[in-house]
Amino acid sequence: MSTNIFRILIFLLILTSCEKDFASFDSEVINSENAINFSTNSIEYNLQSVSEKVNPVQTNNLSSFLLGSYNHPQYGNSISSFIGQMVPEEYNHDFGDNVVLDSVVLTMPYYSRGIETSEEGDITYEIDSVYGNSPIKISVYRNNFFLRTFDPYGDFDASQKYFSNASLSAEEIIDFNQMEGELLFEIEDFTPSAEQINLTEIDTSGNSFVSQRLAPALRFKLNNPNDNFWENNFFENEGEPVLTNEPNFKDFFRGLYIKVENVSQDGTMMLLNLASSNSKLTIHYTSDNTSIGDNDTGSVDEIETNQHEYVMNFSGNLFNVFEDENLINISSMDQTNGNQNIYLDGGEGIITKLDLFSGTAINEVGEEIGEFEHFKNYFYDEISDQPKRIINEAFIEFYVNQNYLNADEPDRIYIYNYDQNSALIDYFLDQSISSTTINAKINHLVPLTRDSLSDNRGIKYKVRITEHLNNLILRDSTNAKLGLAVISDIASVQNFGILDEEESNNKSLASGIILSPKGTILHGNLSVDPEKRPMIKIYYTEPED
């Protein structure tokens, strides 16, 4: 009787899977609470973990950009600088007569959210994605290196890629001396502030008032090299071809190079929101406005001096350059049997390859076979072409190696198909949502569990791969190697290229990994603590005899 019920259930599940692109068999289908003619059991399989250094990564066209310095106690110091093209909001701009420069202001907002508003309209902000609070040195240069749009060595209309080591390809590296044009600003001890930015004006009575309230941002008043840099380049070029269209402008004014240097051991790293409408370079100036009184005679009544703005936005090639200390020597680690630790470091850092079902097992007739073969035979009958057992839940727990000091542990890690550079089916089927994307997908990728009694230290990450394993069984999917990495925003999984000297592997990395300065160390498959080695744990249902 129980066998018949099981066969009916299997038929219904298979029928459902035919109607959908992906089937979902989880613990809600059958579990220990509602099972009558079924029993729930579990089984474990091994995996192998091998960490690898990431080659320089593509950093142009990212959704956000890092700027600053971040020091990890195990991985060392990382510095992120920024290069970006700019275009004016208006071409062939009329500056007017008797033009006088007032100021030039660079604004690059942080990611922030308002948490309180006063009766006067002032907002108290909380900054997101700022790591550390120690001073850094920032220098703003006019970029002198021409940033081309298309790759002359690629396919027709192939866009030029810019990599984190300041290269365009394995053979072509940008000379930083070419980027450092005129020095426009320099600060030796910059730290970001969460304070609202108030812009003031003077009313007709000579009193100042707040005319505009801005969210927290990196905001610098740029210098005027040789006292006439901005006048010569912009005001004096009114009507000239260099200010009349985008190609000419980008060749003439090649954007900014924002260079970061360390002044302390710790530093500060910031994620900048260049998609914000407040991200811009603004030239403030005054010019004459002539009022005509008598249209017949053309006599001049008066000449007024008015304030104006010439605004440039970041557009085109924008990219990060990383300088990493790399204290962990990955090349000396065992590439065959796995290792004691799993090393994960964001940016141009370290990811780890996972080889599932890497051990051996004994089958029903006492033969030693590979674990993947055992897994498929255990859950699926190839002769009858039917599942033998139903996977309710499958997951891997990755334990933090607390022997290593890390005061700023990443909340999220990301698992993906290493061979295909794609997220797993579990990622796409996870409909858990949050007010912030950084906290989404928490069923598939459970955030770091912390110990509230021990300085909030991280304990473990849990990664559910139920549907990934169902695909291996029901659709005969390839048991591809999986990649494991830290990630800043779990929604940022768009892939960007990895520089390959042989240009044959076609490897890529999710943008959220590239934009994470954090790192962690987990117990690997050869950990000295067997209880904390990562294992594939499967809870399943089978019919009772």
PAVEX-479353 format. One record per residue (C-alpha): residue in three letters; x negated, z, y. Coordinates in nm, 3 decimals. Example, Ala and Ser with C-alpha at 12.3 -4.5 7.8 and 13.67 -1.06 7.14 Angstrom:
REM residues 2
- ALA_-1.230_0.780_-0.450 $
- SER_-1.367_0.714_-0.106 $
***
This chain:
REM residues 545
- MET_0.000_0.000_0.000 $
- SER_-0.271_0.099_0.246 $
- THR_-0.467_-0.218_0.170 $
- ASN_-0.161_-0.432_0.251 $
- ILE_-0.112_-0.256_0.583 $
- PHE_-0.478_-0.310_0.664 $
- ARG_-0.450_-0.683_0.584 $
- ILE_-0.143_-0.716_0.808 $
- LEU_-0.327_-0.543_1.091 $
- ILE_-0.629_-0.770_1.046 $
- PHE_-0.403_-1.077_1.057 $
- LEU_-0.246_-0.961_1.382 $
- LEU_-0.585_-0.896_1.536 $
- ILE_-0.716_-1.236_1.436 $
- LEU_-0.400_-1.399_1.572 $
- THR_-0.450_-1.217_1.901 $
- SER_-0.812_-1.324_1.920 $
- CYS_-0.706_-1.689_1.880 $
- GLU_-0.477_-1.663_2.180 $
- LYS_-0.749_-1.522_2.403 $
- ASP_-1.100_-1.628_2.483 $
- PHE_-1.219_-1.279_2.408 $
- ALA_-1.074_-1.016_2.183 $
- SER_-1.082_-0.649_2.259 $
- PHE_-1.088_-0.410_1.965 $
- ASP_-1.155_-0.063_2.096 $
- SER_-1.066_0.294_2.016 $
- GLU_-0.715_0.246_2.154 $
- VAL_-0.623_0.016_1.865 $
- ILE_-0.673_0.270_1.593 $
- ASN_-0.828_0.612_1.620 $
- SER_-0.831_0.944_1.443 $
- GLU_-0.525_1.062_1.633 $
- ASN_-0.285_0.789_1.524 $
- ALA_-0.434_0.679_1.193 $
- ILE_-0.220_0.730_0.883 $
- ASN_-0.357_0.501_0.616 $
- PHE_-0.698_0.464_0.778 $
- SER_-1.005_0.677_0.821 $
- THR_-1.249_0.672_1.113 $
- ASN_-1.619_0.682_1.037 $
- SER_-1.946_0.606_1.212 $
- ILE_-2.274_0.430_1.140 $
- GLU_-2.600_0.392_1.330 $
- TYR_-2.852_0.111_1.358 $
- ASN_-3.197_0.089_1.510 $
- LEU_-3.317_-0.103_1.811 $
- GLN_-3.661_-0.183_1.944 $
- SER_-3.762_-0.144_2.307 $
- VAL_-4.046_-0.340_2.469 $
- SER_-4.104_-0.318_2.844 $
- GLU_-4.240_-0.614_3.041 $
- LYS_-4.368_-0.670_3.394 $
- VAL_-4.150_-0.898_3.602 $
- ASN_-4.319_-1.197_3.762 $
- PRO_-4.256_-1.263_4.132 $
- VAL_-3.883_-1.309_4.189 $
- GLN_-3.689_-1.541_4.414 $
- THR_-3.575_-1.348_4.722 $
- ASN_-3.423_-1.609_4.952 $
- ASN_-3.044_-1.637_4.974 $
- LEU_-2.991_-1.278_4.862 $
- SER_-2.678_-1.101_4.988 $
- SER_-2.889_-0.825_5.146 $
- PHE_-3.254_-0.760_5.221 $
- LEU_-3.488_-0.466_5.180 $
- LEU_-3.717_-0.343_5.455 $
- GLY_-3.951_-0.049_5.432 $
- SER_-4.174_0.149_5.200 $
- TYR_-4.076_0.346_4.890 $
- ASN_-4.299_0.568_4.678 $
- HIS_-4.210_0.639_4.316 $
- PRO_-4.397_0.925_4.145 $
- GLN_-4.475_0.711_3.837 $
- TYR_-4.465_0.351_3.953 $
- GLY_-4.641_0.396_4.288 $
- ASN_-4.574_0.255_4.632 $
- SER_-4.365_-0.053_4.709 $
- ILE_-4.354_-0.224_5.047 $
- SER_-4.089_-0.476_5.147 $
- SER_-4.129_-0.701_5.452 $
- PHE_-3.889_-0.968_5.578 $
- ILE_-3.913_-1.327_5.703 $
- GLY_-3.609_-1.501_5.846 $
- GLN_-3.509_-1.817_6.029 $
- MET_-3.267_-1.802_6.322 $
- VAL_-3.030_-2.043_6.494 $
- PRO_-2.852_-2.011_6.831 $
- GLU_-2.477_-1.968_6.855 $
- GLU_-2.473_-2.255_7.102 $
- TYR_-2.700_-2.560_7.122 $
- ASN_-2.791_-2.725_7.452 $
- HIS_-2.715_-2.400_7.631 $
- ASP_-2.682_-2.401_8.012 $
- PHE_-2.878_-2.101_8.140 $
- GLY_-2.779_-2.162_8.505 $
- ASP_-2.987_-2.135_8.822 $
- ASN_-3.238_-1.873_8.922 $
- VAL_-3.256_-1.735_8.568 $
- VAL_-3.406_-1.386_8.537 $
- LEU_-3.480_-1.221_8.202 $
- ASP_-3.327_-0.878_8.154 $
- SER_-3.410_-0.783_7.794 $
- VAL_-3.435_-0.916_7.438 $
- VAL_-3.274_-0.703_7.167 $
- LEU_-3.301_-0.736_6.788 $
- THR_-3.019_-0.577_6.588 $
- MET_-3.009_-0.551_6.207 $
- PRO_-2.731_-0.320_6.079 $
- TYR_-2.758_-0.085_5.785 $
- TYR_-2.482_-0.046_5.530 $
- SER_-2.275_0.245_5.654 $
- ARG_-1.925_0.390_5.656 $
- GLY_-1.742_0.601_5.910 $
- ILE_-1.646_0.945_5.788 $
- GLU_-1.498_1.096_6.107 $
- THR_-1.368_0.974_6.444 $
- SER_-1.350_1.189_6.756 $
- GLU_-1.074_1.180_7.018 $
- GLU_-1.308_0.981_7.244 $
- GLY_-1.350_0.715_6.976 $
- ASP_-1.699_0.812_6.864 $
- ILE_-1.758_0.769_6.491 $
- THR_-1.972_0.985_6.265 $
- TYR_-2.139_0.759_6.010 $
- GLU_-2.292_0.797_5.668 $
- ILE_-2.562_0.544_5.580 $
- ASP_-2.567_0.377_5.239 $
- SER_-2.876_0.245_5.065 $
- VAL_-3.147_0.418_5.267 $
- TYR_-3.415_0.568_5.044 $
- GLY_-3.643_0.835_5.188 $
- ASN_-3.680_0.970_5.542 $
- SER_-4.051_0.949_5.619 $
- PRO_-4.196_0.731_5.898 $
- ILE_-4.310_0.373_5.849 $
- LYS_-4.486_0.125_6.077 $
- ILE_-4.285_-0.185_6.172 $
- SER_-4.428_-0.488_6.351 $
- VAL_-4.213_-0.783_6.463 $
- TYR_-4.391_-1.118_6.496 $
- ARG_-4.280_-1.464_6.584 $
- ASN_-4.311_-1.653_6.256 $
- ASN_-4.543_-1.952_6.284 $
- PHE_-4.503_-2.084_5.929 $
- PHE_-4.252_-2.367_5.893 $
- LEU_-3.988_-2.274_5.635 $
- ARG_-3.874_-2.598_5.475 $
- THR_-3.524_-2.632_5.335 $
- PHE_-3.588_-2.867_5.043 $
- ASP_-3.848_-2.860_4.769 $
- PRO_-4.053_-3.182_4.799 $
- TYR_-4.170_-3.144_4.439 $
- GLY_-3.829_-3.075_4.284 $
- ASP_-3.529_-3.286_4.201 $
- PHE_-3.342_-3.473_4.473 $
- ASP_-3.192_-3.229_4.725 $
- ALA_-3.339_-2.931_4.536 $
- SER_-3.350_-2.629_4.765 $
- GLN_-3.684_-2.467_4.831 $
- LYS_-3.727_-2.128_4.663 $
- TYR_-3.920_-1.845_4.826 $
- PHE_-4.065_-1.575_4.603 $
- SER_-4.148_-1.209_4.650 $
- ASN_-4.526_-1.273_4.652 $
- ALA_-4.485_-1.503_4.956 $
- SER_-4.514_-1.819_4.746 $
- LEU_-4.315_-2.140_4.721 $
- SER_-4.440_-2.214_4.370 $
- ALA_-4.712_-2.107_4.129 $
- GLU_-4.957_-2.330_4.320 $
- GLU_-4.842_-2.286_4.681 $
- ILE_-4.881_-1.944_4.846 $
- ILE_-4.805_-1.876_5.212 $
- ASP_-5.096_-1.758_5.424 $
- PHE_-4.980_-1.447_5.612 $
- ASN_-5.210_-1.540_5.901 $
- GLN_-4.984_-1.841_5.954 $
- MET_-4.680_-1.615_5.987 $
- GLU_-4.823_-1.368_6.235 $
- GLY_-4.758_-1.540_6.565 $
- GLU_-4.704_-1.352_6.889 $
- LEU_-4.651_-0.977_6.843 $
- LEU_-4.305_-0.905_6.986 $
- PHE_-4.266_-0.537_6.898 $
- GLU_-4.445_-0.256_6.720 $
- ILE_-4.355_0.101_6.634 $
- GLU_-4.586_0.338_6.447 $
- ASP_-4.337_0.599_6.327 $
- PHE_-3.996_0.447_6.265 $
- THR_-3.724_0.631_6.071 $
- PRO_-3.363_0.509_6.050 $
- SER_-3.086_0.701_6.223 $
- ALA_-2.722_0.742_6.118 $
- GLU_-2.615_0.784_6.481 $
- GLN_-2.361_0.555_6.642 $
- ILE_-2.517_0.314_6.896 $
- ASN_-2.352_0.331_7.238 $
- LEU_-2.392_0.039_7.479 $
- THR_-2.328_0.132_7.842 $
- GLU_-2.239_-0.058_8.158 $
- ILE_-2.203_0.033_8.528 $
- ASP_-1.859_0.018_8.685 $
- THR_-1.778_-0.081_9.045 $
- SER_-1.830_0.278_9.158 $
- GLY_-2.179_0.291_9.016 $
- ASN_-2.086_0.512_8.719 $
- SER_-2.195_0.434_8.365 $
- PHE_-1.945_0.406_8.080 $
- VAL_-1.956_0.323_7.710 $
- SER_-1.864_-0.044_7.684 $
- GLN_-1.928_-0.090_7.312 $
- ARG_-1.979_0.131_7.008 $
- LEU_-2.189_-0.007_6.723 $
- ALA_-2.246_0.112_6.367 $
- PRO_-2.596_0.241_6.285 $
- ALA_-2.859_-0.033_6.288 $
- LEU_-3.225_-0.108_6.320 $
- ARG_-3.228_-0.196_6.691 $
- PHE_-3.542_-0.286_6.887 $
- LYS_-3.597_-0.399_7.244 $
- LEU_-3.862_-0.668_7.201 $
- ASN_-4.160_-0.714_7.429 $
- ASN_-4.244_-1.017_7.639 $
- PRO_-4.596_-1.130_7.541 $
- ASN_-4.801_-1.254_7.835 $
- ASP_-4.503_-1.163_8.056 $
- ASN_-4.340_-1.506_8.012 $
- PHE_-4.293_-1.568_7.640 $
- TRP_-3.912_-1.580_7.642 $
- GLU_-3.892_-1.763_7.975 $
- ASN_-4.133_-2.038_7.867 $
- ASN_-3.978_-2.086_7.524 $
- PHE_-3.612_-2.079_7.623 $
- PHE_-3.531_-2.094_7.992 $
- GLU_-3.795_-2.359_8.067 $
- ASN_-3.680_-2.568_7.770 $
- GLU_-3.321_-2.603_7.887 $
- GLY_-3.206_-2.958_7.808 $
- GLU_-3.512_-3.032_7.593 $
- PRO_-3.469_-3.160_7.233 $
- VAL_-3.600_-2.834_7.082 $
- LEU_-3.282_-2.652_7.191 $
- THR_-3.029_-2.924_7.119 $
- ASN_-2.991_-2.924_6.738 $
- GLU_-3.067_-2.715_6.429 $
- PRO_-3.362_-2.907_6.275 $
- ASN_-3.546_-2.922_6.606 $
- PHE_-3.475_-2.558_6.682 $
- LYS_-3.594_-2.434_6.341 $
- ASP_-3.918_-2.628_6.380 $
- PHE_-3.967_-2.498_6.735 $
- PHE_-3.868_-2.132_6.690 $
- ARG_-3.944_-2.054_6.327 $
- GLY_-3.781_-1.713_6.316 $
- LEU_-3.924_-1.366_6.279 $
- TYR_-4.170_-1.198_6.050 $
- ILE_-4.098_-0.825_6.023 $
- LYS_-4.397_-0.656_5.867 $
- VAL_-4.396_-0.304_5.719 $
- GLU_-4.700_-0.079_5.670 $
- ASN_-4.742_0.273_5.537 $
- VAL_-4.817_0.565_5.766 $
- SER_-4.725_0.839_5.518 $
- GLN_-4.722_0.880_5.143 $
- ASP_-4.343_0.868_5.100 $
- GLY_-4.201_0.625_5.355 $
- THR_-3.845_0.492_5.389 $
- MET_-3.675_0.187_5.239 $
- MET_-3.361_0.037_5.394 $
- LEU_-3.108_-0.220_5.277 $
- LEU_-3.009_-0.439_5.573 $
- ASN_-2.670_-0.604_5.614 $
- LEU_-2.760_-0.939_5.769 $
- ALA_-2.412_-1.075_5.692 $
- SER_-2.276_-0.848_5.967 $
- SER_-2.166_-1.015_6.291 $
- ASN_-2.383_-0.759_6.473 $
- SER_-2.698_-0.889_6.303 $
- LYS_-2.859_-1.099_6.578 $
- LEU_-3.127_-1.150_6.841 $
- THR_-2.982_-1.137_7.192 $
- ILE_-3.154_-1.255_7.510 $
- HIS_-2.992_-1.080_7.806 $
- TYR_-3.042_-1.250_8.141 $
- THR_-2.890_-1.306_8.484 $
- SER_-2.834_-1.632_8.670 $
- ASP_-2.655_-1.752_8.982 $
- ASN_-2.293_-1.855_8.983 $
- THR_-2.197_-2.055_9.293 $
- SER_-1.840_-2.025_9.424 $
- ILE_-1.711_-2.327_9.621 $
- GLY_-1.465_-2.242_9.896 $
- ASP_-1.365_-2.575_10.054 $
- ASN_-1.321_-2.854_9.804 $
- ASP_-1.311_-3.116_10.077 $
- THR_-1.633_-3.024_10.249 $
- GLY_-1.811_-2.865_9.952 $
- SER_-1.920_-2.573_10.163 $
- VAL_-2.049_-2.270_9.976 $
- ASP_-1.868_-1.945_10.024 $
- GLU_-2.101_-1.722_9.824 $
- ILE_-2.346_-1.705_9.540 $
- GLU_-2.286_-1.442_9.268 $
- THR_-2.537_-1.316_9.014 $
- ASN_-2.380_-1.276_8.670 $
- GLN_-2.503_-1.131_8.343 $
- HIS_-2.525_-1.364_8.042 $
- GLU_-2.636_-1.367_7.678 $
- TYR_-2.817_-1.618_7.461 $
- VAL_-2.753_-1.516_7.099 $
- MET_-2.941_-1.620_6.784 $
- ASN_-2.818_-1.538_6.433 $
- PHE_-3.012_-1.515_6.108 $
- SER_-2.948_-1.835_5.916 $
- GLY_-3.133_-2.062_5.676 $
- ASN_-3.428_-1.928_5.481 $
- LEU_-3.429_-1.550_5.474 $
- PHE_-3.647_-1.375_5.219 $
- ASN_-3.831_-1.059_5.121 $
- VAL_-4.199_-1.016_5.042 $
- PHE_-4.290_-0.728_4.808 $
- GLU_-4.620_-0.547_4.770 $
- ASP_-4.618_-0.323_4.461 $
- GLU_-4.882_-0.074_4.350 $
- ASN_-4.796_-0.104_3.975 $
- LEU_-4.942_0.219_3.832 $
- ILE_-4.794_0.156_3.484 $
- ASN_-5.002_-0.079_3.267 $
- ILE_-4.741_-0.266_3.064 $
- SER_-4.988_-0.511_2.909 $
- SER_-5.148_-0.237_2.699 $
- MET_-4.823_-0.144_2.525 $
- ASP_-4.715_-0.241_2.174 $
- GLN_-4.526_-0.570_2.189 $
- THR_-4.436_-0.567_1.817 $
- ASN_-4.309_-0.226_1.711 $
- GLY_-4.173_-0.087_2.036 $
- ASN_-4.290_0.213_2.236 $
- GLN_-4.240_0.579_2.308 $
- ASN_-4.092_0.508_2.652 $
- ILE_-3.864_0.258_2.818 $
- TYR_-3.994_0.172_3.166 $
- LEU_-3.751_0.045_3.428 $
- ASP_-3.850_-0.035_3.785 $
- GLY_-3.650_-0.243_4.034 $
- GLY_-3.764_-0.526_4.259 $
- GLU_-4.067_-0.716_4.133 $
- GLY_-4.097_-0.435_3.881 $
- ILE_-4.036_-0.372_3.511 $
- ILE_-3.748_-0.449_3.275 $
- THR_-3.720_-0.375_2.904 $
- LYS_-3.625_-0.609_2.619 $
- LEU_-3.404_-0.464_2.347 $
- ASP_-3.406_-0.607_1.996 $
- LEU_-3.086_-0.487_1.826 $
- PHE_-3.075_-0.419_1.452 $
- SER_-3.453_-0.418_1.434 $
- GLY_-3.491_-0.209_1.118 $
- THR_-3.400_-0.245_0.751 $
- ALA_-3.112_-0.101_0.546 $
- ILE_-3.001_-0.071_0.185 $
- ASN_-2.701_-0.281_0.086 $
- GLU_-2.426_-0.198_-0.162 $
- VAL_-2.636_-0.310_-0.461 $
- GLY_-2.945_-0.114_-0.356 $
- GLU_-3.142_-0.403_-0.203 $
- GLU_-3.344_-0.363_0.118 $
- ILE_-3.224_-0.612_0.377 $
- GLY_-3.248_-0.657_0.753 $
- GLU_-3.016_-0.437_0.957 $
- PHE_-2.843_-0.732_1.121 $
- GLU_-2.754_-0.878_0.783 $
- HIS_-2.636_-0.535_0.672 $
- PHE_-2.425_-0.501_0.987 $
- LYS_-2.250_-0.835_0.938 $
- ASN_-2.187_-0.777_0.569 $
- TYR_-2.063_-0.424_0.636 $
- PHE_-1.801_-0.532_0.887 $
- TYR_-1.708_-0.884_0.771 $
- ASP_-1.636_-1.050_0.437 $
- GLU_-1.764_-1.406_0.450 $
- ILE_-1.593_-1.500_0.124 $
- SER_-1.242_-1.405_0.239 $
- ASP_-1.333_-1.480_0.604 $
- GLN_-1.180_-1.150_0.710 $
- PRO_-1.308_-0.830_0.871 $
- LYS_-1.365_-0.539_0.635 $
- ARG_-1.370_-0.273_0.905 $
- ILE_-1.259_-0.253_1.267 $
- ILE_-1.504_-0.146_1.537 $
- ASN_-1.332_0.105_1.763 $
- GLU_-1.629_0.174_1.985 $
- ALA_-1.996_0.082_1.992 $
- PHE_-2.249_0.217_2.239 $
- ILE_-2.612_0.302_2.306 $
- GLU_-2.724_0.621_2.479 $
- PHE_-3.049_0.609_2.674 $
- TYR_-3.196_0.953_2.739 $
- VAL_-3.404_1.019_3.050 $
- ASN_-3.755_1.138_2.970 $
- GLN_-3.753_1.454_3.176 $
- ASN_-4.125_1.507_3.119 $
- TYR_-4.176_1.267_3.410 $
- LEU_-4.100_1.381_3.763 $
- ASN_-3.840_1.172_3.945 $
- ALA_-3.647_1.328_4.231 $
- ASP_-3.450_1.012_4.314 $
- GLU_-3.313_0.880_3.985 $
- PRO_-3.102_0.562_3.984 $
- ASP_-2.735_0.616_3.909 $
- ARG_-2.686_0.288_3.724 $
- ILE_-2.862_0.070_3.472 $
- TYR_-2.763_-0.281_3.367 $
- ILE_-2.772_-0.444_3.024 $
- TYR_-2.757_-0.822_2.986 $
- ASN_-2.831_-1.113_2.755 $
- TYR_-3.204_-1.159_2.804 $
- ASP_-3.214_-1.504_2.645 $
- GLN_-2.926_-1.646_2.849 $
- ASN_-2.973_-1.443_3.170 $
- SER_-2.607_-1.341_3.166 $
- ALA_-2.394_-1.029_3.162 $
- LEU_-2.233_-0.924_2.834 $
- ILE_-1.868_-0.986_2.751 $
- ASP_-1.810_-0.609_2.793 $
- TYR_-1.906_-0.643_3.160 $
- PHE_-1.641_-0.906_3.229 $
- LEU_-1.370_-0.725_3.031 $
- ASP_-1.432_-0.395_3.209 $
- GLN_-1.155_-0.371_3.470 $
- SER_-1.249_-0.028_3.601 $
- ILE_-1.255_-0.037_3.979 $
- SER_-1.380_0.182_4.258 $
- SER_-1.358_0.199_4.636 $
- THR_-1.718_0.082_4.633 $
- THR_-1.854_-0.190_4.406 $
- ILE_-2.159_0.020_4.332 $
- ASN_-1.936_0.248_4.124 $
- ALA_-1.745_-0.024_3.937 $
- LYS_-1.772_-0.117_3.567 $
- ILE_-1.802_0.248_3.465 $
- ASN_-1.648_0.200_3.120 $
- HIS_-1.910_-0.051_3.010 $
- LEU_-2.199_0.094_3.210 $
- VAL_-2.143_0.468_3.236 $
- PRO_-2.326_0.618_3.538 $
- LEU_-2.609_0.862_3.486 $
- THR_-2.498_1.196_3.343 $
- ARG_-2.669_1.476_3.535 $
- ASP_-2.743_1.841_3.460 $
- SER_-2.580_2.046_3.736 $
- LEU_-2.770_2.355_3.618 $
- SER_-3.114_2.197_3.641 $
- ASP_-3.162_2.047_3.989 $
- ASN_-2.912_1.773_3.904 $
- ARG_-3.171_1.605_3.681 $
- GLY_-3.060_1.299_3.488 $
- ILE_-2.977_1.344_3.121 $
- LYS_-2.863_1.007_2.984 $
- TYR_-2.700_0.671_3.043 $
- LYS_-2.431_0.537_2.812 $
- VAL_-2.382_0.164_2.759 $
- ARG_-2.076_0.040_2.567 $
- ILE_-2.127_-0.286_2.377 $
- THR_-1.812_-0.291_2.163 $
- GLU_-1.707_-0.646_2.240 $
- HIS_-2.061_-0.774_2.221 $
- LEU_-2.078_-0.657_1.860 $
- ASN_-1.731_-0.794_1.785 $
- ASN_-1.857_-1.131_1.904 $
- LEU_-2.147_-1.108_1.661 $
- ILE_-1.903_-1.046_1.377 $
- LEU_-1.600_-1.260_1.457 $
- ARG_-1.760_-1.555_1.632 $
- ASP_-2.096_-1.561_1.460 $
- SER_-2.273_-1.522_1.793 $
- THR_-2.651_-1.517_1.803 $
- ASN_-2.810_-1.174_1.797 $
- ALA_-2.994_-1.240_2.119 $
- LYS_-3.238_-0.997_2.275 $
- LEU_-3.087_-0.787_2.551 $
- GLY_-3.244_-0.692_2.881 $
- LEU_-3.225_-0.347_3.039 $
- ALA_-3.292_-0.277_3.406 $
- VAL_-3.209_-0.047_3.697 $
- ILE_-2.960_-0.194_3.943 $
- SER_-2.857_-0.103_4.297 $
- ASP_-2.507_-0.256_4.296 $
- ILE_-2.340_-0.321_3.962 $
- ALA_-2.137_-0.604_4.118 $
- SER_-2.453_-0.793_4.224 $
- VAL_-2.528_-0.989_3.906 $
- GLN_-2.587_-1.334_4.056 $
- ASN_-2.911_-1.464_3.908 $
- PHE_-3.223_-1.558_4.104 $
- GLY_-3.526_-1.731_3.962 $
- ILE_-3.846_-1.573_3.831 $
- LEU_-4.172_-1.752_3.912 $
- ASP_-4.304_-1.909_3.594 $
- GLU_-4.649_-2.062_3.595 $
- GLU_-4.553_-2.294_3.309 $
- GLU_-4.208_-2.364_3.462 $
- SER_-4.056_-2.374_3.115 $
- ASN_-3.888_-2.041_3.047 $
- ASN_-3.619_-2.075_3.315 $
- LYS_-3.592_-1.697_3.343 $
- SER_-3.393_-1.525_3.616 $
- LEU_-3.295_-1.179_3.734 $
- ALA_-2.974_-1.032_3.877 $
- SER_-2.985_-0.977_4.253 $
- GLY_-2.890_-0.608_4.214 $
- ILE_-3.209_-0.554_4.012 $
- ILE_-3.422_-0.729_4.275 $
- LEU_-3.267_-0.516_4.551 $
- SER_-3.327_-0.181_4.380 $
- PRO_-3.641_0.008_4.485 $
- LYS_-3.578_0.284_4.230 $
- GLY_-3.713_0.334_3.881 $
- THR_-3.684_0.561_3.581 $
- ILE_-3.846_0.634_3.243 $
- LEU_-3.631_0.669_2.931 $
- HIS_-3.702_0.762_2.571 $
- GLY_-3.792_0.456_2.366 $
- ASN_-3.749_0.374_1.997 $
- LEU_-4.077_0.552_1.909 $
- SER_-4.013_0.862_2.121 $
- VAL_-4.179_1.182_2.000 $
- ASP_-3.829_1.333_2.018 $
- PRO_-3.633_1.153_1.741 $
- GLU_-3.301_1.294_1.866 $
- LYS_-3.342_1.106_2.195 $
- ARG_-3.437_0.768_2.056 $
- PRO_-3.179_0.504_2.152 $
- MET_-2.958_0.401_1.859 $
- ILE_-2.665_0.164_1.817 $
- LYS_-2.376_0.397_1.737 $
- ILE_-2.062_0.242_1.593 $
- TYR_-1.731_0.416_1.534 $
- TYR_-1.505_0.216_1.308 $
- THR_-1.183_0.227_1.108 $
- GLU_-1.145_0.130_0.743 $
- PRO_-0.854_0.152_0.499 $
- GLU_-0.824_0.452_0.272 $
- ASP_-0.807_0.381_-0.102 $
***
